[in-house]
């Protein structure tokens, strides 16, 4: 596995992987990924055998400072350590005592387990956080 900074050349594959996982989500577009990539933060893509296997895009906001805006691992490469490696690359770039936040659907037990296994703590539940009134869980990790 090789992890590099995400480049514009990676966008189409990142969108394709995201659409294959979240086929029902309308927000996953080339424009969204390009806009996220243009924001200040940490954006990395993982390659396995020359193919994009996953990507993480963390945007630096004002307060709270760091949010995971996009994080996907191709279904063919899940449970191989790629997600954990991408997350680790981001946290290595952050400073001590900073927090990394993520929001995910309240029903996403797989996602919650992944983040809990990577030392994220549940901060709370938010009703009507996502489109169509979906609830979310906010999780955070202190670096």
C-alpha positions in Angstrom: 0.0 0.0 0.0 1.1 3.5 -0.8 -0.5 6.7 0.6 -0.1 10.0 -1.2 -1.6 13.4 -1.1 -4.9 13.5 -3.0 -4.6 15.1 -6.4 -7.2 16.3 -8.9 -6.3 13.2 -11.0 -7.7 11.0 -8.3 -11.2 12.7 -8.1 -13.0 10.5 -10.6 -12.0 7.3 -9.0 -12.8 8.7 -5.5 -16.3 9.6 -6.7 -16.7 6.2 -8.3 -15.8 4.4 -5.1 -18.1 6.6 -3.0 -21.0 6.1 -5.4 -20.6 2.4 -5.4 -20.8 2.4 -1.6 -23.4 5.2 -1.1 -25.3 4.7 -4.3 -28.4 6.4 -2.8 -26.5 9.6 -1.8 -26.8 12.6 -4.2 -24.1 14.7 -2.6 -21.3 12.5 -3.8 -20.3 14.4 -6.9 -17.1 15.4 -8.7 -17.9 19.0 -7.7 -18.2 18.1 -4.0 -14.9 16.2 -4.0 -13.1 18.9 -5.9 -14.4 21.6 -3.6 -13.4 19.6 -0.6 -9.9 19.0 -2.1 -9.6 22.8 -2.5 -10.2 23.4 1.2 -7.3 23.6 3.7 -6.8 20.4 5.5 -5.4 16.9 5.0 -6.3 14.9 1.9 -4.8 11.5 1.3 -5.4 8.6 -1.2 -4.3 5.0 -0.7 -3.1 2.9 -3.7 -2.8 -0.9 -3.8 -1.3 -2.4 -6.9 -1.5 0.9 -8.7 -5.3 1.2 -8.1 -7.0 3.7 -5.8 -8.2 1.7 -2.8 -9.4 4.5 -0.5 -9.4 8.2 0.3 -9.8 10.5 3.3 -10.5 14.2 3.1 -10.2 16.2 6.4 -11.0 19.9 6.2 -9.7 22.5 8.6 -12.6 24.6 9.9 -12.7 27.3 12.4 -14.2 25.7 15.5 -14.3 22.7 15.9 -11.2 22.7 13.8 -10.8 19.4 11.9 -13.7 17.4 10.3 -13.7 14.3 8.2 -15.6 15.4 5.1 -15.1 12.3 3.1 -13.7 8.9 3.9 -14.1 5.8 1.8 -12.3 2.5 1.2 -13.2 0.4 -1.9 -15.3 -2.6 -0.9 -12.6 -4.9 -2.3 -10.0 -3.5 0.1 -12.0 -3.2 3.3 -10.8 -4.8 6.5 -7.2 -4.8 5.2 -5.9 -1.8 7.3 -6.3 0.8 4.6 -8.9 2.9 6.5 -6.8 2.8 9.7 -3.6 3.7 7.7 -5.4 6.7 6.1 -6.7 7.9 9.4 -3.3 7.5 11.0 -1.7 9.6 8.2 -4.1 12.4 9.0 -3.6 12.3 12.8 0.2 12.3 12.3 -0.2 15.7 10.6 -2.3 17.1 13.5 -0.9 18.7 16.6 -1.2 17.4 20.2 -4.5 18.2 21.9 -6.3 18.9 18.6 -9.6 17.1 17.9 -10.7 15.3 14.8 -14.5 15.2 14.4 -16.7 13.0 12.2 -20.4 12.8 11.7 -22.1 9.6 10.6 -25.6 8.3 10.3 -27.0 7.2 13.7 -27.7 3.8 12.1 -24.2 3.2 10.8 -23.0 0.6 13.3 -20.1 -0.5 11.1 -18.8 3.1 10.9 -19.2 3.7 14.6 -17.3 0.5 15.4 -14.5 1.5 13.1 -14.2 4.9 14.8 -14.5 3.4 18.3 -11.7 0.9 17.4 -9.6 4.0 16.4 -10.2 5.7 19.8 -13.0 8.1 18.8 -15.6 8.8 21.5 -19.3 9.5 20.9 -19.9 13.2 21.6 -23.7 13.1 21.0 -26.6 12.5 18.8 -28.1 15.2 16.6 -31.6 14.9 15.1 -32.2 16.1 11.6 -28.5 16.5 10.8 -28.5 15.0 7.4 -30.9 15.4 4.4 -34.5 14.0 4.8 -34.3 14.4 8.6 -31.7 11.6 9.2 -30.1 11.6 12.7 -26.4 11.6 13.2 -23.8 10.7 15.7 -20.9 13.1 16.3 -17.7 11.4 17.3 -14.3 12.9 18.1 -10.7 11.9 18.8 -8.2 13.9 20.8 -4.8 13.7 19.3 
